[in-house]
């Protein structure tokens, strides 16, 4: 198949009428007298980049980088070439200078993102946490709490659903009612128990606190549990969980919490993991301990039994063990709570209520 076409050889400015003939492997160009001018392999032919489309025309180059041009107007030959030249519409590669610019721009963008996530966002988290509206804190914590209750946290052995034995819930509510009025938190408290053998507790943004059943079963008195609960309330008061949330979510979390715009499943999963495995500095933990002692004293609860809880941790794990490694040493915590003993304090729960709390997850 062949037809006439306009040929520009890229060396001279003139247009030359030629005959273009398509065979199996190439498009051959020849003079009107039949002398061959060029052979363009069909697999290298490309559409002229950047050329404005003209109805009824096909503008070609033999390969990227070539200055030669061919303008075809025969519809049958155009259709045959478009069918045979599979690489006809391949885009030209970016110039090396542009590639270098893209690499530089990309590297700068990545560096900026890393700076935002690991430097700026943590700084913003510490500064802005105090200005987050309480209702946004509560809503964020509720989102995380609902996810934890619905799905559990497999790696920590947390099973879905909060424990809800009626008598145990009544005992827990009584303990919270004893501490909350004197805590003077900026948000209402929501305290629940999760079924897990791990002796732990953690706080979420907005006053949501989870005690693990392993902690309650390891405790020897309700005062010990009340002390741990008061410690987590201390984190809520100073908004430590909210700072952690902002650091986990990065700058997007800062903006989202300020304007009440929350996030998708991936971010929520990250938040669940960060909340359950929260690690605060020793200074922050010491401050939460001091707040716990203040709350216990104001609620007429003896802080000394909490010292016994840390004494047993010291015996089981030592002060150098990784368990609660970010916290102050077990020995120093035992001393701090014990030296604030109040033998005249009222019991937190009756023996019957304490027994009910210890079995809150048994139904």
C-alpha positions as CSV (number, residue, x, y, z in Angstrom):
1,X,0.0,0.0,0.0
2,X,1.4,3.4,-1.0
3,X,0.4,7.0,-1.3
4,X,1.9,10.5,-1.8
5,X,3.0,12.4,1.3
6,X,4.9,15.6,2.3
7,X,8.4,14.9,3.6
8,X,10.7,17.1,5.6
9,X,14.2,15.6,6.0
10,X,15.2,17.8,9.0
11,X,18.3,19.1,7.3
12,X,16.7,21.5,4.8
13,X,13.7,23.8,5.3
14,X,12.0,22.7,2.1
15,X,9.0,20.4,1.7
16,X,9.4,17.4,-0.6
17,X,6.6,15.4,-2.1
18,X,7.4,11.7,-1.8
19,X,5.9,8.3,-2.2
20,X,5.2,6.5,1.1
21,X,4.9,2.7,0.9
22,X,4.0,0.5,3.8
23,X,5.4,-3.1,3.9
24,X,5.5,-5.7,6.7
25,X,8.3,-4.2,8.7
26,X,8.8,-0.6,7.6
27,X,7.5,2.6,6.0
28,X,9.6,3.3,2.9
29,X,10.0,6.8,1.5
30,X,11.1,7.3,-2.1
31,X,11.1,10.1,-4.7
32,X,8.4,10.3,-7.3
33,X,10.9,8.8,-9.7
34,X,11.3,5.7,-7.4
35,X,14.7,6.4,-5.7
36,X,14.6,5.4,-2.1
37,X,15.1,8.2,0.4
38,X,14.5,6.6,3.8
39,X,13.3,3.4,5.5
40,X,11.4,3.9,8.8
41,X,11.1,0.7,10.9
42,X,7.4,0.3,11.8
43,X,8.1,-0.4,15.5
44,X,9.9,2.9,15.9
45,X,7.5,5.2,14.1
46,X,5.9,7.7,16.5
47,X,3.2,10.4,16.1
48,X,4.8,13.9,16.0
49,X,4.9,15.0,19.7
50,X,3.0,18.3,20.4
51,X,1.6,18.6,16.9
52,X,-1.9,20.1,16.7
53,X,-4.3,17.6,15.4
54,X,-5.5,18.4,11.8
55,X,-8.5,16.5,10.5
56,X,-7.5,14.0,7.8
57,X,-3.7,14.2,8.5
58,X,-1.2,12.0,10.2
59,X,2.1,13.5,11.1
60,X,5.0,11.1,11.9
61,X,8.6,11.0,12.9
62,X,10.9,7.9,12.4
63,X,11.9,7.8,16.1
64,X,12.2,10.1,19.1
65,X,15.1,12.6,18.6
66,X,14.8,12.7,14.8
67,X,14.3,16.0,13.0
68,X,12.6,14.3,10.0
69,X,8.9,14.7,9.5
70,X,6.2,13.1,7.3
71,X,2.7,14.3,6.7
72,X,0.2,11.8,5.3
73,X,-3.3,12.5,4.0
74,X,-4.3,9.3,2.4
75,X,-7.0,7.8,4.6
76,X,-6.3,4.2,3.7
77,X,-2.6,4.5,4.3
78,X,-3.2,6.4,7.5
79,X,-5.5,3.6,8.8
80,X,-3.0,0.9,7.8
81,X,-0.2,2.7,9.7
82,X,-2.3,3.3,12.8
83,X,-3.1,-0.4,12.8
84,X,0.5,-1.7,12.2
85,X,2.5,0.8,14.3
86,X,1.8,-0.4,17.8
87,X,4.1,2.3,19.3
88,X,2.6,5.1,17.4
89,X,1.2,6.9,20.5
90,X,4.0,6.3,22.9
91,X,4.9,9.5,24.7
92,X,8.4,10.8,24.4
93,X,10.8,10.4,27.3
94,X,11.4,13.4,29.5
95,X,14.6,15.3,28.7
96,X,17.5,14.5,31.0
97,X,17.5,18.1,32.4
98,X,13.8,17.7,33.2
99,X,14.4,14.3,34.8
100,X,17.1,15.9,37.0
101,X,14.7,18.6,38.0
102,X,12.0,16.1,38.8
103,X,14.4,14.2,41.0
104,X,15.4,17.3,42.8
105,X,11.8,18.5,43.2
106,X,10.8,15.0,44.3
107,X,13.6,14.8,46.8
108,X,12.8,18.2,48.2
109,X,9.1,17.3,48.5
110,X,10.0,14.0,50.3
111,X,12.3,15.9,52.6
112,X,9.6,18.4,53.3
113,X,7.1,15.7,54.1
114,X,9.5,14.0,56.4
115,X,10.2,17.3,58.2
116,X,6.5,17.9,58.6
117,X,5.8,14.4,59.9
118,X,8.8,13.9,62.2
119,X,9.7,17.5,63.2
120,X,7.0,20.1,62.6
121,X,4.0,17.9,63.4
122,X,5.4,16.8,66.9
123,X,6.1,20.4,67.7
124,X,2.6,21.4,66.5
125,X,1.1,18.6,68.5
126,X,2.7,19.8,71.8
127,X,1.7,23.4,71.1
128,X,-1.7,23.0,69.6
129,X,-3.1,20.2,71.8
130,X,-4.2,22.8,74.4
131,X,-6.3,24.6,71.8
132,X,-8.2,21.5,70.4
133,X,-11.9,21.9,71.2
134,X,-13.0,19.4,73.9
135,X,-15.8,18.2,71.7
136,X,-13.2,17.3,69.0
137,X,-11.1,15.4,71.6
138,X,-14.1,13.5,72.8
139,X,-15.2,12.6,69.2
140,X,-11.7,11.4,68.3
141,X,-11.4,9.3,71.4
142,X,-14.8,7.8,70.8
143,X,-13.9,6.8,67.2
144,X,-10.8,5.0,68.5
145,X,-12.7,3.4,71.4
146,X,-15.5,2.2,69.2
147,X,-12.9,0.6,66.9
148,X,-11.2,-1.1,69.8
149,X,-14.5,-2.4,71.2
150,X,-15.7,-3.6,67.8
151,X,-12.5,-5.3,66.6
152,X,-10.3,-5.9,69.6
153,X,-6.5,-5.7,69.3
154,X,-5.2,-9.1,68.4
155,X,-1.5,-8.5,69.2
156,X,-2.4,-7.5,72.8
157,X,-4.9,-10.2,73.2
158,X,-7.8,-7.8,73.5
159,X,-11.1,-9.4,72.7
160,X,-13.9,-7.4,71.1
161,X,-16.4,-5.8,73.4
162,X,-16.2,-4.2,76.8
163,X,-16.8,-6.3,79.8
164,X,-20.4,-5.7,81.1
165,X,-21.3,-7.9,84.1
166,X,-23.9,-5.7,85.8
167,X,-22.5,-5.9,89.4
168,X,-19.0,-5.3,88.1
169,X,-20.2,-2.3,86.1
170,X,-21.9,-0.9,89.2
171,X,-18.6,-1.2,91.2
172,X,-16.6,0.4,88.4
173,X,-19.1,3.3,88.1
174,X,-18.8,3.8,91.9
175,X,-15.0,4.0,91.7
176,X,-15.2,6.5,88.8
177,X,-17.8,8.6,90.6
178,X,-15.4,8.8,93.6
179,X,-12.5,10.1,91.5
180,X,-14.1,12.2,88.7
181,X,-15.6,15.1,90.8
182,X,-12.2,15.9,92.3
183,X,-10.2,15.3,89.1
184,X,-11.3,18.6,87.5
185,X,-10.8,17.2,84.0
186,X,-11.8,19.3,81.0
187,X,-13.9,16.5,79.5
188,X,-16.2,13.8,81.0
189,X,-14.7,10.5,81.8
190,X,-15.7,7.2,80.1
191,X,-14.1,4.2,81.8
192,X,-14.5,0.7,80.6
193,X,-12.8,-2.7,81.1
194,X,-11.5,-4.9,78.3
195,X,-10.9,-8.6,78.6
196,X,-7.1,-9.2,78.4
197,X,-4.5,-11.0,80.5
198,X,-2.1,-8.0,80.2
199,X,-1.9,-6.0,83.4
200,X,-2.2,-2.6,81.8
201,X,-4.4,0.4,81.3
202,X,-4.4,3.3,78.7
203,X,-6.2,6.5,78.0
204,X,-7.5,7.9,74.7
205,X,-8.2,11.5,73.8
206,X,-11.2,13.1,75.3
207,X,-11.5,11.2,78.6
208,X,-11.9,7.6,77.2
209,X,-10.0,5.2,79.5
210,X,-9.6,1.4,79.3
211,X,-8.6,-0.8,82.2
212,X,-7.5,-4.3,81.2
213,X,-8.9,-7.2,83.2
214,X,-5.4,-8.5,83.8
215,X,-4.6,-5.4,85.8
216,X,-7.7,-5.8,88.0
217,X,-7.0,-9.5,88.7
218,X,-3.3,-8.7,89.5
219,X,-4.4,-6.0,91.9
220,X,-4.7,-6.9,95.6
221,X,-7.2,-4.1,96.5
222,X,-9.5,-1.6,94.8
223,X,-7.3,1.2,95.9
224,X,-4.6,-0.2,93.6
225,X,-6.9,-0.1,90.7
226,X,-8.1,3.4,91.7
227,X,-4.5,4.6,91.7
228,X,-3.9,3.3,88.2
229,X,-7.2,4.9,87.1
230,X,-6.2,8.2,88.7
231,X,-2.8,8.0,86.8
232,X,-4.7,7.6,83.5
233,X,-7.0,10.5,84.4
234,X,-3.8,12.5,84.9
235,X,-2.9,11.8,81.3
236,X,-6.3,13.0,80.2
237,X,-6.0,16.2,82.2
238,X,-2.7,17.1,80.6
239,X,-4.0,15.9,77.2
240,X,-1.1,13.5,76.7
241,X,-3.2,11.1,74.6
242,X,-4.3,14.0,72.3
243,X,-0.7,15.0,71.8
244,X,0.1,11.4,70.9
245,X,-2.8,11.3,68.5
246,X,-1.6,14.5,66.7
247,X,1.9,13.0,66.5
248,X,0.6,9.8,65.0
249,X,-1.7,11.6,62.5
250,X,0.9,14.2,61.5
251,X,0.1,17.6,60.3
252,X,-3.2,16.4,58.7
253,X,-4.3,15.3,62.2
254,X,-3.5,18.8,63.6
255,X,-5.7,20.4,60.9
256,X,-8.4,17.7,61.2
257,X,-8.8,18.0,64.9
258,X,-8.9,21.8,64.8
259,X,-11.7,21.7,62.3
260,X,-13.4,18.5,63.4
261,X,-12.6,16.6,60.2
262,X,-11.7,13.1,61.0
263,X,-10.0,10.4,59.0
264,X,-10.2,7.0,57.2
265,X,-9.6,3.4,58.2
266,X,-5.9,3.4,57.8
267,X,-5.3,6.4,60.1
268,X,-7.8,4.9,62.6
269,X,-5.9,1.7,62.7
270,X,-2.7,3.6,63.3
271,X,-4.4,5.5,66.1
272,X,-5.6,2.3,67.7
273,X,-2.1,0.8,67.7
274,X,-0.6,4.1,69.0
275,X,-3.1,4.4,71.8
276,X,-2.8,0.9,73.0
277,X,1.0,0.9,72.9
278,X,1.4,4.5,74.1
279,X,4.8,5.3,75.6
280,X,5.3,8.6,77.4
281,X,8.5,10.1,78.7
282,X,9.5,9.6,82.3
283,X,8.8,13.2,83.0
284,X,5.2,12.9,81.7
285,X,4.7,9.7,83.6
286,X,6.0,11.3,86.8
287,X,3.6,14.2,86.3
288,X,0.7,11.8,85.8
289,X,1.7,10.0,89.1
290,X,1.7,13.4,90.9
291,X,-1.7,14.1,89.5
292,X,-2.9,10.7,90.6
293,X,-1.8,11.3,94.2
294,X,-3.6,14.6,94.2
295,X,-6.8,13.0,92.9
296,X,-6.6,10.2,95.4
297,X,-6.0,12.5,98.3
298,X,-8.9,14.8,97.3
299,X,-11.1,11.7,97.0
300,X,-10.1,10.5,100.4
301,X,-8.4,7.4,98.9
302,X,-5.2,6.0,100.4
303,X,-2.4,6.2,97.9
304,X,-0.2,3.7,99.8
305,X,-1.6,0.5,98.3
306,X,-0.6,1.8,94.9
307,X,3.0,1.7,96.2
308,X,2.4,-2.0,96.9
309,X,1.4,-2.5,93.3
310,X,4.7,-1.1,92.1
311,X,6.6,-3.1,94.8
312,X,5.3,-6.3,93.2
313,X,6.2,-5.0,89.7
314,X,9.7,-4.3,91.0
315,X,9.9,-7.9,92.4
316,X,8.6,-9.4,89.1
317,X,10.4,-7.3,86.5
318,X,13.1,-5.2,88.3
319,X,13.8,-1.6,87.6
320,X,15.7,-2.3,84.4
321,X,13.1,-4.5,82.7
322,X,11.5,-3.3,79.5
323,X,8.0,-3.6,81.1
324,X,6.8,0.0,81.5
325,X,10.4,1.0,80.6
326,X,9.4,4.6,79.7
327,X,7.9,5.1,83.2
328,X,9.8,6.2,86.3
329,X,11.5,3.3,88.1
330,X,9.2,1.0,90.1
331,X,11.2,1.7,93.2
332,X,10.8,5.4,93.0
333,X,7.1,5.1,92.2
334,X,6.6,2.8,95.2
335,X,8.2,5.4,97.4
336,X,6.2,8.3,96.0
337,X,2.9,6.7,96.7
338,X,3.8,5.1,100.0
339,X,5.1,8.3,101.5
340,X,1.6,9.8,100.9
341,X,-0.2,7.2,102.9
342,X,-3.5,8.0,104.6
343,X,-4.6,5.3,107.0
344,X,-7.8,7.2,107.8
345,X,-9.0,7.2,104.2
346,X,-12.3,5.6,103.3
347,X,-12.4,2.3,101.3
348,X,-13.0,2.7,97.6
349,X,-15.3,-0.3,97.4
350,X,-16.8,-2.8,99.8
351,X,-15.5,-6.4,99.7
352,X,-18.6,-7.5,97.8
353,X,-18.1,-4.7,95.2
354,X,-14.4,-5.5,94.9
355,X,-15.3,-9.1,94.2
356,X,-17.8,-8.0,91.5
357,X,-15.2,-5.8,89.8
358,X,-12.7,-8.6,89.7
359,X,-15.3,-10.7,87.8
360,X,-16.6,-8.0,85.5
361,X,-15.4,-10.0,82.5
362,X,-16.6,-13.4,83.6
363,X,-20.1,-13.3,82.0
